[in-house]
Amino acid sequence: MKIAVRYYSRSGSTKKLADAVAQAVGVTAQTTDQPLAEPVDLLFVGGAPYVGSQLDGHLREFLHRLTYEQVKQIAVFSTSNWKMSIYNQTHRALRDDRIQIVDRGYMGRGALGVINQAHPTPEECADAADYARKTVARLSNG
């Protein structure tokens, strides 16, 4: 199974989770500034819901450009002060409805100004890595 990890992070919280997810599945996490170099079976996408539960424009535009020829399935992970998923926002941003989002994803806390600056914690990073390994195992066996 060919896997990639892309993320957008303003404060660094999502980057921490992206690095944990990528290490767990044996790839390098890259920002959404880096297009996919080759097609993948599974793309882990990380971000945060911002004001009004919207994705940052960088992440939204990256998702909007994806095609089924590039990505078959997406697994999301997100950071938020309120542990909100970016599942719905990701679904709305995709223009190619053949791309499947595999589940609601992993949700961890992120920093919001001076609130939750310690997040994601090492335990949350470990949980995100576990989510990634289990997702790959489930999809590989399914």
C-alpha positions as CSV (number, residue, x, y, z in Angstrom):
1,M,0.0,0.0,0.0
2,K,1.4,3.4,-1.0
3,I,1.0,6.0,1.7
4,A,1.6,9.7,2.1
5,V,1.1,12.3,4.9
6,R,0.3,15.9,4.2
7,Y,-0.7,18.6,6.7
8,Y,-1.2,22.3,7.3
9,S,-0.2,23.7,10.7
10,R,-0.2,27.3,11.9
11,S,1.0,26.8,15.5
12,G,2.9,23.6,15.1
13,S,0.3,21.4,16.8
14,T,-0.8,19.6,13.7
15,K,2.9,19.2,12.6
16,K,3.6,17.2,15.8
17,L,0.7,14.8,15.0
18,A,1.7,14.6,11.3
19,D,5.3,13.6,12.3
20,A,3.9,10.9,14.7
21,V,1.5,9.6,12.0
22,A,4.2,9.6,9.3
23,Q,6.8,7.8,11.5
24,A,4.2,5.1,12.4
25,V,3.5,4.3,8.7
26,G,7.1,4.7,7.5
27,V,7.0,7.9,5.5
28,T,7.9,11.5,5.9
29,A,5.2,14.1,6.7
30,Q,5.1,17.0,4.3
31,T,3.2,20.3,4.2
32,T,0.4,20.8,1.8
33,D,2.8,23.0,-0.1
34,Q,4.3,19.8,-1.4
35,P,2.2,18.2,-4.1
36,L,2.0,14.4,-4.3
37,A,4.9,13.2,-6.4
38,E,3.1,9.9,-7.3
39,P,-0.3,8.3,-6.8
40,V,-1.1,6.9,-3.3
41,D,-3.6,4.4,-2.0
42,L,-4.0,6.2,1.3
43,L,-3.3,9.8,2.2
44,F,-3.3,10.9,5.8
45,V,-4.4,14.6,5.9
46,G,-3.9,16.8,8.9
47,G,-5.2,20.2,9.8
48,A,-7.4,22.2,12.2
49,P,-10.8,23.7,12.1
50,Y,-10.4,27.4,12.5
51,V,-12.9,30.2,13.0
52,G,-16.3,29.1,11.9
53,S,-15.0,25.5,11.7
54,Q,-13.4,26.3,8.4
55,L,-10.1,24.7,7.0
56,D,-7.3,27.1,6.4
57,G,-7.2,28.0,2.7
58,H,-3.9,26.2,2.0
59,L,-5.4,22.9,3.1
60,R,-8.7,23.5,1.5
61,E,-7.0,24.3,-1.9
62,F,-4.7,21.2,-1.6
63,L,-7.8,19.0,-1.0
64,H,-9.7,20.6,-3.8
65,R,-7.0,19.8,-6.3
66,L,-6.8,16.1,-5.5
67,T,-8.1,13.6,-8.0
68,Y,-9.0,9.9,-7.7
69,E,-6.1,9.1,-10.0
70,Q,-3.8,10.6,-7.3
71,V,-5.5,9.4,-4.1
72,K,-7.9,6.5,-3.5
73,Q,-8.6,7.0,0.2
74,I,-8.0,9.7,2.8
75,A,-7.7,9.4,6.6
76,V,-7.9,12.6,8.5
77,F,-6.3,13.8,11.8
78,S,-6.9,17.1,13.4
79,T,-5.9,19.3,16.3
80,S,-8.3,21.6,18.0
81,N,-8.8,23.1,21.4
82,W,-12.2,21.3,21.3
83,K,-11.0,18.0,19.7
84,M,-13.1,18.7,16.6
85,S,-12.6,16.5,13.5
86,I,-11.9,18.0,10.1
87,Y,-13.9,15.2,8.4
88,N,-16.8,17.3,7.2
89,Q,-14.6,20.2,6.0
90,T,-12.4,17.7,4.2
91,H,-15.4,16.1,2.5
92,R,-16.7,19.5,1.4
93,A,-13.3,20.5,0.0
94,L,-12.9,17.5,-2.2
95,R,-14.2,18.0,-5.7
96,D,-13.6,14.4,-6.8
97,D,-16.3,12.4,-5.0
98,R,-14.7,9.1,-5.9
99,I,-12.1,9.7,-3.2
100,Q,-13.2,7.9,0.0
101,I,-12.6,9.3,3.5
102,V,-12.2,6.2,5.5
103,D,-13.5,7.3,8.9
104,R,-14.0,10.3,11.2
105,G,-10.3,10.3,11.9
106,Y,-8.1,11.1,14.9
107,M,-8.8,14.2,16.9
108,G,-6.3,15.6,19.4
109,R,-6.0,18.9,21.3
110,G,-4.0,21.7,19.8
111,A,-2.7,25.0,21.1
112,L,-4.9,28.0,20.9
113,G,-2.9,31.1,21.8
114,V,-2.0,30.6,25.5
115,I,-4.6,27.8,25.9
116,N,-3.4,24.1,25.7
117,Q,0.2,25.0,24.8
118,A,1.4,21.6,26.0
119,H,-0.8,19.9,23.4
120,P,-0.6,17.7,21.6
121,T,1.1,15.7,24.4
122,P,3.4,12.8,23.8
123,E,0.5,10.5,24.7
124,E,-1.7,12.2,22.1
125,C,1.1,11.8,19.5
126,A,1.3,8.1,20.5
127,D,-2.5,7.8,20.1
128,A,-2.3,9.4,16.6
129,A,0.5,7.0,15.6
130,D,-1.6,4.1,16.9
131,Y,-4.6,5.3,14.9
132,A,-2.4,5.4,11.7
133,R,-1.1,1.9,12.2
134,K,-4.6,0.5,12.9
135,T,-6.0,2.4,9.9
136,V,-3.3,0.9,7.5
137,A,-3.8,-2.6,9.0
138,R,-7.6,-2.4,8.6
139,L,-7.4,-1.1,5.0
140,S,-4.7,-3.6,4.0
141,N,-6.8,-6.5,5.3
142,G,-10.1,-5.2,4.0
